[in-house]
Amino acid sequence: MKKTTLLALALTAMIVVAGCGKNSSSSNNAANEPAATTSAEAPASPSAVASESVATESEDQPAELNVLVFESPNLTAQFWDGAIKRFTDKHPSIKVNKIVSPDLDRTKYAKQLLASGQFPDVLMSIDVQDFTNSNSLLPIEDKYLSQVPGAEGNAINGKVYQLPWGAQTIPYIYYNKKMFADAGATEPKTWAEFVDVIAKLKKAGFTPLLNGGGKDTWATTFLLDGIISTDVFTQDPDWVTKRKNGEVKFTDPLFMNAVKKWKSLYDSKSFNSDGLSIDYSLLQDAFLKGKGAMYPMGSWFVAAADAQKDIDVGVFTVPTDDGSIVIPYSVGGPASVSASTKYPEAAQLFATEFVTDAQNVVEIVKSDALIPLDGQTVDYQYSPLFQRVIDLIGQGKKVNAFSWENGDASMIAGMKDEMNKTAQNIILGKSVESELAALDAKWDQTAARSK
């Protein structure tokens, strides 16, 4: 059934209700998710707001920006090239050089560039908290923030270092409908039902769950992140803040039991055996080629699933003990600005126009299944799978997506990588208890160095 959602980030006036919450992979929960209202008349565009400042920068020499991007199966070189060209066509006095991360870990590459004195002027989708202690990022000025819905919700100590343009759920569990039917399985709601589905799939000769890792260590933890989000954050939505304050630990029963639940799936051989040898792209390809029945992944997978016509894909949320629907939810976006840029006005202008450009928003919804925020509108028809993703959000309770938090709700710098390594060590046979104790020690050491 055709369902069109007007999502328009197009340049309309937004009144942002900020909320540094504890619920999504961003920093918002259902109670304080940033809301926005749309006026009938468009305000001055970001280019108009900053035109005088940019002109001043351009009097001595044209602004030249180096912009760090990353390319993926969904966000291709053509996507980035088109977005950059639309900006430079509007602003011919500003030159933009595209720098491509050698892999999807753009945060790691950004750190390398920072260490070598080549930090770009604008950076796309980095882990902001890894750069705030070194004062490497420029707080976005209010005149630009006012153009971006939801921007204040990602503030760190009252300052915004990354402009959002939508939301993601991390993860949902996608499944092969034919395999489920052949195994006599239906969508589970409770954890007990989930375990039963796994047993049925095994009996039918299918690999129940797919997992990856390889060079993309972050691809190891999608289901683990989901279990922690549903089991820990529903009971203690401020858990990460409490860990920062030393009030809780990874070895506490609440957190440890969530990790043990995930580990039990490995103990029962529910995953593919080659998970740590395949990277993110091969993992996605494995599911699309029918090598596994279930695929825990972020909402962006919808775009790849819709492009593949040889597989009928369904989706459900990470099952909970009581069957309630919980949505690990992340409000975020790509654009951050270097504190050392020679062209702060041009860089902030580029960042702002990138996340508010109507065509960019349409393209990101189409290519990466970005979920619109309140107040965003663009004329787009969802596929049935995408519509199901949207409907589930409305039915469930939003919580932070563990290790994908933004703003004040995010973990301290470097700990996301440590969590990924911890997960891989557990898969390789190390005990949950010893690995979480080591993670606590690493957190405390890292926190002490940053004081």
Number of C-alpha atoms within 10 A of each C-alpha: 7 9 11 13 15 14 20 23 29 21 21 23 22 23 18 22 16 19 20 23 25 31 32 33 30 33 32 31 25 17 13 16 24 26 17 19 14 19 12 7 9 12 14 13 18 22 18 12 15 17 16 12 15 24 17 12 19 16 10 8 11 17 21 18 21 18 23 24 23 21 17 12 13 16 15 12 15 10 15 17 11 13 17 19 14 15 19 14 11 10 15 12 18 22 18 20 13 18 14 16 17 11 13 17 17 21 18 16 18 22 16 13 14 15 10 9 10 12 23 25 28 28 26 22 19 23 24 21 20 20 19 15 13 9 12 18 23 22 21 24 14 11 14 21 22 17 27 27 31 31 27 26 30 31 22 21 9 13 18 23 27 32 33 28 28 24 21 27 28 29 29 27 22 25 24 20 19 16 21 22 11 13 19 12 19 13 17 18 18 17 16 14 18 19 15 15 20 25 17 18 24 16 12 15 11 22 21 26 24 24 29 28 21 18 15 18 21 23 22 25 25 23 23 22 25 31 26 24 32 29 20 20 25 17 11 14 20 16 21 24 17 13 17 17 9 11 10 16 21 21 19 12 11 17 20 17 18 19 23 19 15 18 19 11 15 18 12 11 15 20 21 17 13 13 20 19 14 20 19 22 13 15 22 20 12 17 22 21 11 17 17 22 24 27 26 26 22 22 24 24 21 27 21 18 20 19 10 13 10 11 17 15 21 20 22 18 27 29 25 19 13 10 15 16 21 25 31 35 31 28 34 26 22 19 26 31 29 23 19 15 20 14 22 23 23 29 30 28 24 27 26 27 23 22 25 25 19 19 18 22 24 21 18 20 22 20 21 21 25 25 23 22 22 20 24 27 20 18 12 16 14 19 17 16 18 22 17 15 23 16 11 17 18 12 12 15 19 28 30 38 33 32 25 23 28 31 29 23 29 28 21 19 19 15 18 19 14 17 20 21 18 20 23 21 14 19 17 11 11 13 13 20 16 13 19 22 15 16 20 17 14 15 22 14 11 15 14 9 7 10 6
